[in-house]
């Protein structure tokens, strides 16, 4: 049986805003390590655009890059864009996002709502 670890981020993400006002560019690698020790890497020069949160839910969940969920949205965006090429399933990617939200201090019920 594999030992579980406490999930963690590699630090604070280093980013710059792009002209579209919605997208950021990664200035260095940003990593979320899940409870199984699997690293989810957003690489330097990746361009995440925030969580795919429908506009109508922004008042409940928060807008992209605003709130505790924002760090988890960075690797989540990358692996959603990669799809099957990442070697990780849709379910694994969304579970990582849920775990990253919890790691960032998002309330369990809010994180679960965001997961669904």
C-alpha positions as CSV (number, residue, x, y, z in Angstrom):
1,X,0.0,0.0,0.0
2,X,1.3,3.4,-1.0
3,X,1.7,6.0,1.7
4,X,-0.4,9.1,1.3
5,X,1.2,12.5,1.7
6,X,-0.2,15.9,2.4
7,X,-0.8,17.6,-0.9
8,X,1.1,20.8,-1.6
9,X,2.0,23.5,-4.1
10,X,5.6,24.3,-5.1
11,X,5.1,27.9,-3.9
12,X,3.3,30.9,-5.2
13,X,2.7,31.0,-9.0
14,X,4.8,33.6,-10.9
15,X,2.7,35.0,-13.7
16,X,2.0,38.0,-15.9
17,X,-1.3,39.1,-17.3
18,X,-1.8,39.0,-21.1
19,X,-3.5,41.7,-23.1
20,X,-6.9,39.9,-23.3
21,X,-7.5,40.5,-19.6
22,X,-8.4,36.9,-18.9
23,X,-5.2,34.9,-19.6
24,X,-2.0,34.7,-17.7
25,X,1.4,33.5,-18.8
26,X,3.5,31.3,-16.4
27,X,6.9,32.9,-15.8
28,X,8.2,29.7,-14.2
29,X,7.0,26.1,-13.5
30,X,4.2,25.8,-10.9
31,X,3.5,22.4,-9.5
32,X,0.8,20.8,-7.4
33,X,1.7,17.5,-5.8
34,X,-1.3,15.4,-4.9
35,X,-1.7,12.9,-2.0
36,X,-0.1,10.1,-4.1
37,X,3.0,12.1,-4.9
38,X,1.9,12.7,-8.5
39,X,3.1,16.1,-9.8
40,X,0.8,18.3,-11.9
41,X,3.0,20.8,-13.6
42,X,2.0,24.0,-15.3
43,X,5.2,24.9,-17.2
44,X,6.9,28.2,-17.9
45,X,5.1,29.9,-20.8
46,X,1.8,27.9,-20.4
47,X,-1.2,30.3,-20.7
48,X,-4.0,29.3,-18.3
49,X,-7.2,31.3,-18.5
50,X,-8.7,30.5,-15.1
51,X,-11.3,28.0,-13.9
52,X,-14.1,27.2,-16.3
53,X,-16.7,28.8,-14.1
54,X,-20.0,29.8,-15.7
55,X,-20.5,33.5,-15.4
56,X,-23.8,32.9,-13.5
57,X,-21.9,31.2,-10.7
58,X,-19.3,33.8,-10.2
59,X,-21.2,35.3,-7.2
60,X,-21.1,31.9,-5.5
61,X,-17.8,30.4,-6.5
62,X,-15.8,33.5,-7.6
63,X,-14.5,34.6,-10.9
64,X,-11.4,33.2,-12.6
65,X,-8.2,33.9,-10.7
66,X,-10.1,35.4,-7.7
67,X,-10.4,33.4,-4.6
68,X,-8.7,30.4,-3.0
69,X,-9.4,28.1,-6.0
70,X,-7.2,30.1,-8.3
71,X,-4.0,28.1,-7.7
72,X,-5.7,24.8,-8.5
73,X,-7.1,26.3,-11.7
74,X,-3.6,26.7,-13.1
75,X,-2.7,23.0,-13.5
76,X,-6.3,22.1,-14.0
77,X,-6.4,24.4,-17.1
78,X,-3.3,22.8,-18.5
79,X,-4.5,19.2,-18.2
80,X,-8.0,20.0,-19.5
81,X,-6.4,21.6,-22.6
82,X,-4.1,18.6,-23.0
83,X,-6.9,16.1,-22.8
84,X,-5.9,12.5,-23.5
85,X,-2.4,13.6,-24.6
86,X,-1.6,14.2,-21.0
87,X,-2.0,10.5,-20.2
88,X,-4.4,11.4,-17.4
89,X,-8.1,10.8,-17.4
90,X,-10.8,13.5,-17.2
91,X,-11.7,12.1,-13.8
92,X,-8.1,12.3,-12.5
93,X,-7.8,15.9,-13.7
94,X,-11.0,17.0,-11.9
95,X,-10.1,15.0,-8.8
96,X,-6.7,16.9,-8.7
97,X,-8.6,20.2,-9.0
98,X,-10.8,19.2,-6.0
99,X,-7.8,18.2,-4.0
100,X,-5.9,21.4,-5.0
101,X,-8.9,23.5,-3.9
102,X,-9.0,21.8,-0.5
103,X,-5.2,22.3,-0.2
104,X,-5.7,26.0,-0.9
105,X,-8.3,26.3,1.9
106,X,-11.6,26.2,-0.1
107,X,-14.5,24.9,2.0
108,X,-15.2,21.2,1.3
109,X,-18.8,21.8,0.1
110,X,-17.7,24.6,-2.2
111,X,-14.9,22.5,-3.5
112,X,-17.3,19.6,-4.2
113,X,-19.7,22.0,-6.0
114,X,-16.8,23.2,-8.1
115,X,-15.7,19.6,-8.8
116,X,-19.2,18.8,-10.2
